[in-house]
Amino acid sequence: MGVTGQRVPFQRVLVAAAVIVAAGLAARVVHTRVASVARGSGTENSAAGRQRRWSVLLETRISQPGAADDRATTITLRGDWVSTVSGESASGYDVAYELEGAHAEGTGLGDVRAADVAQLEHHLAERFWVTYQPDGAATRVHFPKDMTDDVRNFLELVATQVQLVRPAAAQRQWTATERDAAGTYFAAYDDLGAGAILKRKMRYVTLDGTAGPGDSTVAVRVDASEVRFSVDAAGLVDTVAGSEATHVDAKLGALGLNVDIRIRLDHPRSTRAPDLIGSFEGAKPGLDSGPIATQRASDEEMQARHDARLLYGVTITDVLDTVHSGHADDKTRERLEAFMRQHPGDIPRALTFVRAADHDQAATVLQALGAGGTPPAQDAICTVASDDRAPTPLRTEALAALVRTKQPTASTVATLLRLMDAPDPALRRQALYMTGTAGNASATRDPQTTARIETDLLARWDRCSAQTCVDVLAALGNLATPAIVPAVEHALADGNPSVRAAAVSALRRVKVPSADPFIAAAMTGDKDPSVRAAAVFAATFRPVGPLLEALSHAIETDAADYVRSAAIEAVAGHIDESPLVEKALASAAAKDPVAGVRRLASQALESGRP
C-alpha cells in the first residue's frame, strides 16, 4: 500500500479518511460519515450470547470538488465483522463488536510503512460495545480507554454505517429521526417485501459541533443515500448493501469536501458465544462510554497531528520560496499556517518576507499568520498594521488576516481599537470591521472584551453619519450580540437604502428570535430591492423556519428576479417544513416571467422531494 509522497503514520491519516473534515479553522469540528448496524427489534435480539458474523467490505473516498482523482483519499477495509449480544433488558441491548482478519489499504495517503499498516490492523481487532434501543437505534458506544480516537472513528464507522430502525408495528413505509456521528438526520424506510428493506437518509436536522440550526460554519448535504437490507425469517439481517454521497460545505472561505462511502455485509453465519454474555458489564471499568458521536482528541492535539504530517521533511525556506515563485497551492498555504502555529521562531523570517514581497505574496503569508493565531503571530500582524511607513493596502491586508484568528489577544484588540481612529479612511474601515469580528470571537472566552467592543461600536453608531453608518453597521453585524438589535431597528427606518440594507444584514448572526420579524418585514415590505435581497441573505444564516413565510412571499411576489432567485435558493431543501414553500416553488416553476427563475424553482422542487 504505498504511493509517492511523504511518509506518515497510517493511523494518523485515518482521521482524514474516516471522518468528514470541516476544513478551515473557523470550522472546529470533525464530522464522521456514519450510520449504524442493528439487527431487528428487541424481541429478535433477546437471546444474550447470540453471535452473528459477516464478511465486510467498506470503502471510503474523500475528495475536493473538481479535484483530480489522484488528489482523493481512499481507504478500503475488509475482514470478518463479528457481533455478539452481550446483554438485553426492556430498555434495549448491548452488542460486542470485533473486526477479525482486518485488512486495510488505501491511496492518497503518502508513503505508508508496512509496520504502520500492521499496527493499525492489530488495533482494529480490539473489542468494543454499542448500546441499542429496542427498535434498533444505536445510542451509545463504548471503547477501550487506551484506544486512539482515529481507530475508534474507523470502528464506529463500520459499526454504524447501516442503521436499521424498526417501527413499533409492522408498516410498509415509515420514517425515523436517527443519529450518526455527524449529527441527527431524518430517514425514510420502505418494506419492499420478501425480506427486503430500503432505507434512504434524507437530510441532517442538526449537526454536532455547531451552535445550532442557524450556525453557518458547516453545511452537510446528502446528495444520495441508499441502503438495502435483506432479512431472514427471524428478522435478522443477512446482507447489507449501502452507498452514500455527501457534500460538506465548510463556509467562511474553507474548501468543501465530497465524501463517498460504500459498505457491504454478506455471507452471514450464526453461532453462540456464551463466554461473551455479560462482557460489557465486566469490561466497563476499562471503557470510555459516550453517545454516538465523532471520537476525537482535543482541538490542540488534532491540530498538532495535522501540522506534524504537513511539516514532515519541509523547511520554512522551502515554503517561502514556493510562495515567492508564485506557485503556492493549497498545500503550501496549509504548511505555511502550520509553521506559523508550531514554530514561532520562524515568524520573524515570515515578517521580513512580508515587507519585501509583492502584495499577493505578502497576503499569503499574512493570512497564514492569522490562521496560526498564536500570540506571536498576532503580534506580527499588528506590527505590520501599525507601521505608518508601510503602504495602506499592506496594512489593511494585515488587519483582514485577523478574520482567521480564533482567540484575539488583549494586545490585538487594543491595536484594533486604536486603528479605528487612524487618519487613513481605508485603514479605519478595515479596523472597524475586524473589531466587530474580534468581539464575536471573544464572546465565550473573554466576555468583558466583547462588552467593551460592544460599548465602543454602539457609541460610534450614535454619532455616525452617511457612509460611516454603513461601516459601523457592518461592524455590528460582525459582533452579532443581542444588544445591537435596537440600533439595527432604528437603522431599518433610515431613508438611505444602503443603511437599511446594512442594517438587515447585520441581523444575520444575532442569536435571538426577536431579529426574525425585522428580517421578515424588510424582506416583504421594503421598497428597495437591495434591502429585500439583503434580508434574504440574512435569512440564509439563521434557522429558516420562522422566515419561511416571508421567503415564500418573496418567491411569488417580489418584483426583482435576483431577489426571487435568492429566496428560492434559501428555501431549497426545506420543502417538507412548510406547505407554503412547495406552493411558492410550484408557482414560480410554472409562472415566473424569467426562464432562469423558473428553472431554478423546478430544480429546487425536484431536489427537495423524496
PERAFEN-V467361 format. One record per residue. N is the residue number from 1. PHI is phi as a letter, one per 40 degrees, with the letter a starting at -180 (* if undefined). D_FIRST is the distance of its C-alpha to the first C-alpha in Angstrom with 1 decimal. Layout:
n,phi,d_first
N,PHI,D_FIRST
N,PHI,D_FIRST
//
This chain:
n,phi,d_first
1,*,0.0
2,b,3.7
3,b,6.9
4,c,10.4
5,i,12.3
6,c,13.5
7,c,11.9
8,b,12.6
9,c,12.8
10,c,10.4
11,d,13.6
12,c,15.5
13,c,13.3
14,c,14.1
15,d,17.7
16,c,16.9
17,c,15.0
18,c,17.2
19,b,20.5
20,c,22.4
21,c,23.1
22,c,26.7
23,c,26.2
24,g,29.0
25,c,31.0
26,c,33.6
27,c,31.3
28,c,30.9
29,c,29.2
30,b,25.7
31,b,25.7
32,c,23.5
33,c,23.6
34,b,24.8
35,a,27.6
36,b,28.3
37,b,28.6
38,b,32.1
39,b,33.8
40,h,37.4
41,c,40.5
42,c,41.8
43,c,44.0
44,c,41.1
45,b,39.1
46,c,42.2
47,c,41.3
48,c,39.6
49,g,37.3
50,c,36.2
51,b,32.5
52,b,30.4
53,b,26.9
54,b,24.7
55,c,21.4
56,b,19.5
57,b,17.0
58,b,16.4
59,b,15.0
60,b,15.5
61,b,15.7
62,b,17.5
63,a,19.0
64,c,22.3
65,d,25.0
66,g,25.3
67,c,22.0
68,c,20.0
69,d,17.0
70,c,14.8
71,c,16.2
72,c,15.1
73,b,12.8
74,b,11.4
75,b,10.3
76,b,10.9
77,b,12.4
78,b,14.1
79,i,16.7
80,b,20.5
81,c,22.3
82,b,25.5
83,b,28.5
84,b,31.8
85,c,35.0
86,c,36.0
87,a,39.3
88,a,41.4
89,a,44.5
90,c,46.5
91,c,44.3
92,i,41.0
93,a,38.5
94,b,35.5
95,b,32.4
96,c,30.0
97,b,26.4
98,a,23.5
99,b,20.0
100,c,19.9
101,g,17.0
102,c,14.5
103,b,11.0
104,b,8.7
105,a,5.7
106,a,6.4
107,b,7.4
108,g,10.1
109,b,9.2
110,g,9.4
111,c,8.0
112,c,6.7
113,c,8.2
114,c,7.7
115,c,11.2
116,c,10.7
117,c,8.5
118,c,11.3
119,c,13.9
120,d,13.0
121,c,13.2
122,c,16.4
123,c,18.0
124,c,17.3
125,c,19.6
126,c,22.5
127,c,25.5
128,a,27.0
129,b,29.9
130,b,31.0
131,b,34.7
132,b,36.0
133,c,39.3
134,d,41.3
135,c,40.3
136,h,36.6
137,c,35.8
138,c,33.4
139,b,35.1
140,a,33.6
141,b,30.5
142,b,30.5
143,b,27.7
144,d,27.9
145,c,29.2
146,c,26.5
147,c,23.6
148,c,21.9
149,c,22.4
150,c,18.8
151,c,18.3
152,d,21.7
153,c,20.9
154,c,18.0
155,c,20.3
156,c,23.2
157,c,21.4
158,c,20.9
159,c,24.3
160,b,26.2
161,c,24.6
162,b,27.4
163,c,30.7
164,b,33.7
165,b,37.0
166,c,40.1
167,c,43.6
168,c,46.5
169,b,48.2
170,d,46.9
171,a,46.5
172,c,45.1
173,b,43.7
174,a,43.1
175,b,41.4
176,a,39.9
177,b,38.9
178,b,35.7
179,b,33.4
180,b,29.7
181,c,28.1
182,c,28.9
183,i,32.6
184,b,35.2
185,b,35.0
186,b,37.4
187,b,36.4
188,b,38.3
189,b,38.3
190,b,39.8
191,c,40.7
192,c,40.4
193,g,42.1
194,f,41.2
195,g,38.8
196,b,36.7
197,b,36.3
198,b,34.8
199,b,33.9
200,b,33.5
201,c,32.7
202,c,35.3
203,a,35.1
204,c,34.8
205,c,38.1
206,b,37.1
207,b,34.0
208,c,33.3
209,g,33.6
210,b,36.0
211,c,39.7
212,i,40.6
213,d,40.9
214,c,42.3
215,c,39.6
216,c,38.1
217,c,35.2
218,b,32.7
219,b,33.1
220,b,30.9
221,b,31.5
222,c,30.5
223,c,30.2
224,a,29.5
225,a,29.2
226,a,29.8
227,b,29.2
228,b,30.8
229,b,31.8
230,b,33.4
231,b,35.6
232,c,37.6
233,c,41.3
234,c,41.0
235,g,39.1
236,c,35.8
237,c,32.7
238,c,31.3
239,b,28.6
240,b,27.2
241,b,25.7
242,b,25.3
243,a,24.2
244,a,25.0
245,b,25.0
246,b,26.2
247,b,27.1
248,b,27.6
249,b,30.2
250,c,30.3
251,c,33.7
252,f,35.6
253,g,33.7
254,c,30.1
255,c,27.5
256,c,26.9
257,b,23.8
258,b,23.0
259,b,21.3
260,b,20.5
261,b,19.9
262,b,20.0
263,b,20.6
264,a,21.9
265,b,23.6
266,a,25.2
267,f,26.6
268,c,28.8
269,b,30.3
270,b,33.1
271,a,34.4
272,b,36.1
273,b,34.9
274,c,38.2
275,c,36.8
276,c,34.9
277,c,38.2
278,g,39.0
279,c,35.6
280,c,35.3
281,c,38.7
282,c,38.0
283,c,34.8
284,d,36.2
285,d,37.1
286,b,33.4
287,b,32.1
288,c,31.8
289,b,33.4
290,a,33.6
291,c,33.7
292,c,30.8
293,a,29.5
294,c,26.6
295,c,25.7
296,a,25.7
297,c,26.7
298,c,29.6
299,d,29.4
300,c,29.6
301,c,26.7
302,c,24.5
303,c,25.7
304,c,25.2
305,c,21.5
306,c,21.0
307,c,23.0
308,c,21.3
309,c,18.0
310,c,20.0
311,c,22.0
312,c,19.6
313,g,20.8
314,b,23.3
315,b,27.1
316,c,29.8
317,c,31.2
318,d,28.0
319,c,28.2
320,c,32.0
321,c,31.8
322,c,29.5
323,c,32.0
324,c,34.9
325,c,33.4
326,g,33.5
327,b,29.8
328,c,28.8
329,b,26.3
330,c,25.2
331,c,22.6
332,c,25.4
333,c,27.7
334,c,25.4
335,c,25.0
336,c,28.7
337,c,29.4
338,c,27.2
339,c,29.2
340,c,32.4
341,c,31.5
342,c,30.1
343,b,32.0
344,c,35.7
345,c,36.6
346,c,35.0
347,c,37.3
348,d,40.3
349,c,38.2
350,c,37.1
351,c,40.8
352,c,42.0
353,c,39.5
354,d,40.9
355,c,44.4
356,b,43.8
357,c,41.3
358,c,42.3
359,c,42.4
360,c,39.0
361,c,37.2
362,c,39.3
363,c,38.5
364,d,34.7
365,c,35.3
366,c,37.9
367,c,35.7
368,c,33.0
369,c,35.8
370,c,36.9
371,c,33.4
372,d,33.1
373,g,36.3
374,c,37.2
375,d,40.9
376,c,40.5
377,c,38.6
378,c,41.4
379,c,44.1
380,c,42.7
381,c,42.8
382,c,46.4
383,c,47.4
384,c,46.6
385,c,48.2
386,c,51.3
387,c,51.8
388,c,55.0
389,c,54.4
390,c,51.1
391,c,51.2
392,d,51.4
393,d,48.3
394,c,46.2
395,c,47.9
396,c,47.3
397,c,43.7
398,c,43.4
399,c,45.0
400,c,42.8
401,c,39.7
402,c,40.9
403,c,40.1
404,c,36.6
405,c,38.0
406,c,37.8
407,b,40.3
408,c,43.1
409,c,45.0
410,c,48.8
411,c,49.0
412,c,47.0
413,c,49.3
414,c,52.3
415,c,51.2
416,c,50.8
417,c,54.1
418,c,55.8
419,c,54.3
420,c,55.5
421,b,58.8
422,c,57.7
423,c,60.1
424,c,57.5
425,c,57.2
426,c,53.6
427,c,52.6
428,d,54.8
429,c,53.2
430,c,49.6
431,c,50.6
432,c,52.2
433,d,49.1
434,c,46.8
435,c,49.4
436,c,49.1
437,c,45.3
438,c,45.6
439,c,48.1
440,c,45.7
441,c,42.8
442,c,45.3
443,d,46.7
444,c,44.9
445,c,44.5
446,a,47.8
447,c,50.2
448,c,53.1
449,c,51.4
450,c,50.9
451,c,54.6
452,c,55.7
453,c,53.8
454,d,55.1
455,c,58.7
456,c,58.4
457,c,56.9
458,c,59.5
459,c,62.3
460,c,61.1
461,c,61.1
462,c,64.7
463,b,65.8
464,c,63.6
465,a,64.9
466,f,63.7
467,c,60.2
468,d,59.8
469,c,59.9
470,c,56.9
471,c,54.9
472,c,56.0
473,c,55.0
474,c,51.5
475,c,51.3
476,c,52.6
477,c,50.0
478,c,47.3
479,c,49.0
480,f,49.2
481,c,51.4
482,d,53.9
483,c,56.7
484,c,56.2
485,c,57.3
486,d,61.0
487,c,60.6
488,c,58.5
489,d,61.1
490,c,63.8
491,c,61.7
492,c,61.2
493,c,65.0
494,c,65.0
495,c,66.6
496,c,63.8
497,c,60.9
498,c,58.4
499,c,59.3
500,c,59.0
501,c,55.6
502,c,54.4
503,c,55.9
504,c,54.3
505,c,50.9
506,c,51.4
507,c,51.4
508,d,47.9
509,b,46.3
510,c,49.4
511,c,48.6
512,b,52.0
513,c,53.2
514,c,56.4
515,c,54.5
516,c,53.8
517,c,57.4
518,c,57.7
519,c,54.7
520,c,56.0
521,c,59.4
522,c,58.2
523,c,56.0
524,b,58.9
525,b,62.0
526,c,61.5
527,c,63.2
528,c,60.7
529,c,57.5
530,c,55.5
531,c,56.3
532,c,55.4
533,c,52.0
534,c,51.5
535,c,52.2
536,c,49.6
537,d,47.1
538,c,48.1
539,c,47.7
540,c,44.0
541,c,43.3
542,b,45.2
543,d,45.2
544,c,46.3
545,d,48.6
546,c,51.8
547,b,51.5
548,c,50.8
549,c,54.5
550,c,54.9
551,c,51.8
552,c,53.1
553,c,56.4
554,c,54.9
555,c,53.0
556,c,56.3
557,b,58.9
558,c,57.7
559,c,59.3
560,c,56.3
561,c,53.5
562,c,51.0
563,c,52.0
564,c,51.7
565,c,48.2
566,c,47.1
567,c,48.5
568,c,46.8
569,c,43.4
570,c,44.3
571,c,45.1
572,d,42.2
573,g,40.4
574,b,43.5
575,d,45.6
576,c,45.7
577,c,47.2
578,a,50.5
579,c,52.4
580,c,53.7
581,c,50.3
582,c,50.0
583,c,53.6
584,c,53.2
585,c,50.1
586,c,51.8
587,c,54.9
588,c,53.0
589,c,51.0
590,c,54.3
591,b,56.8
592,c,55.4
593,c,57.1
594,b,53.9
595,d,51.5
596,c,48.5
597,c,49.5
598,d,50.1
599,c,46.6
600,c,45.0
601,c,47.0
602,c,46.0
603,c,42.3
604,c,42.8
605,c,44.6
606,c,42.0
607,c,39.0
608,c,40.9
609,c,42.0
610,d,40.1
//
